[in-house]
């Protein structure tokens, strides 16, 4: 009998966990420095204020609890505006260091349930060293894996940015973002998506759009699969393979040149125009092997140093 009662409690808590769903409709929000940010969280079920929490996850850090709604600490900075089915976090006098992803959380039985998150970007993330680059997969990788990995590289930003992808004008789901932090505190963000091979080779336009601030302007980079007539494919296999290999080498050296100028003794030559402009995008073939990125980077740096000394 005790065993049956224990199983009933477990099943009841699971049912409650499934029924309660926290939804954050603001996927992205821009706010100016020193203003008040408002982040909303709602549910179809009743929410008790004493069980509401708010978490913040900055780039490269773990989520941390910044506010419990019934806690009277930091009331001058944070405030919870609670209703029966919703809770709103107000952040007063917000600063750039408070950019990140905010999650509402709720204690339901023994579970801590989280919302889907709202990205908050404070101020302008664009700097004089910012640029955007679109990388497309090496042809051989597509044949092996059956998928195409496209990456949007945003270099030299001071805080998170908003990245969106579209295929021939149709918005896609947000890609996965990885971040690298330089010694000067600037960020390099790599946002990538995976699409089926048939989608990539269909001739559609793939566009990466980056927003740095609340002005509404953005930087766009677009590309498409280089179509070759089926009857002529055999004539182009060798030239394409040789050209792709040469272009990969040039891109690799260019990335070392721009990402590690202090190591090579040069200043970056490539920079994006102001965020208010929308430059044309180009195709850059690259092998998107994220796991071996650091190892290959060190090898290329040593090679570049040897060439520089000989010169």
KANOR-V650766 format. One record per backbone hydrogen bond with DSSP energy under -0.5 kcal/mol. NH is the residue of the N-H (numbers start at 1). CO is the residue of the C=O. If there is no record, write none. Layout:
BEGIN
{{NH;CO} {NH;CO}}
END
This chain:
BEGIN
{{5;1} {6;2} {7;3} {8;4} {9;5} {10;6} {11;7} {12;8} {13;9} {14;10} {15;11} {16;12} {17;13} {18;14} {19;15} {20;16} {23;21} {23;42} {25;23} {27;25} {29;119} {31;121} {34;94} {35;32} {37;35} {37;91} {39;89} {41;87} {42;23} {43;85} {47;84} {51;48} {52;49} {53;105} {54;67} {55;103} {56;64} {57;101} {58;56} {61;58} {64;56} {66;54} {67;54} {69;52} {71;68} {75;72} {77;74} {78;74} {79;90} {81;79} {81;88} {82;80} {83;86} {87;41} {88;81} {89;39} {90;79} {90;88} {91;37} {92;77} {92;90} {94;35} {98;95} {99;96} {100;120} {101;57} {102;100} {102;118} {103;55} {105;53} {106;113} {107;51} {108;106} {108;111} {109;107} {111;108} {113;106} {113;111} {115;104} {118;102} {119;27} {120;100} {121;29} {121;119} {122;120} {123;31} {123;121} {125;212} {130;127} {131;155} {133;153} {135;133} {135;151} {136;284} {138;286} {141;138} {142;138} {143;139} {144;140} {145;141} {146;142} {148;195} {150;148} {150;193} {151;135} {152;191} {153;133} {153;151} {154;152} {154;189} {155;131} {155;153} {157;187} {158;125} {162;211} {163;161} {164;209} {166;207} {167;170} {168;166} {168;205} {170;167} {171;169} {172;165} {176;192} {178;190} {180;188} {182;180} {182;186} {185;182} {187;157} {188;180} {189;154} {190;178} {191;152} {191;189} {192;176} {192;190} {193;150} {195;148} {197;146} {200;196} {201;197} {202;199} {203;200} {204;199} {206;223} {207;166} {207;205} {208;221} {209;164} {209;207} {210;219} {211;162} {216;213} {219;210} {221;208} {223;206} {225;200} {227;225} {232;229} {233;230} {235;232} {236;232} {236;233} {237;233} {240;236} {241;237} {242;238} {243;239} {244;240} {245;241} {246;242} {247;243} {248;244} {249;245} {250;246} {251;247} {252;248} {253;249} {254;250} {255;251} {256;252} {257;253} {258;254} {259;255} {260;256} {261;258} {264;260} {265;261} {266;261} {271;269} {272;130} {277;274} {284;282} {286;136} {288;286} {289;287} {290;288} {293;290} {296;292} {297;293} {298;294} {299;295} {300;296} {301;297} {302;298} {303;299} {304;300} {305;301} {306;302} {307;303} {308;304} {309;305} {310;306} {311;307}}
END
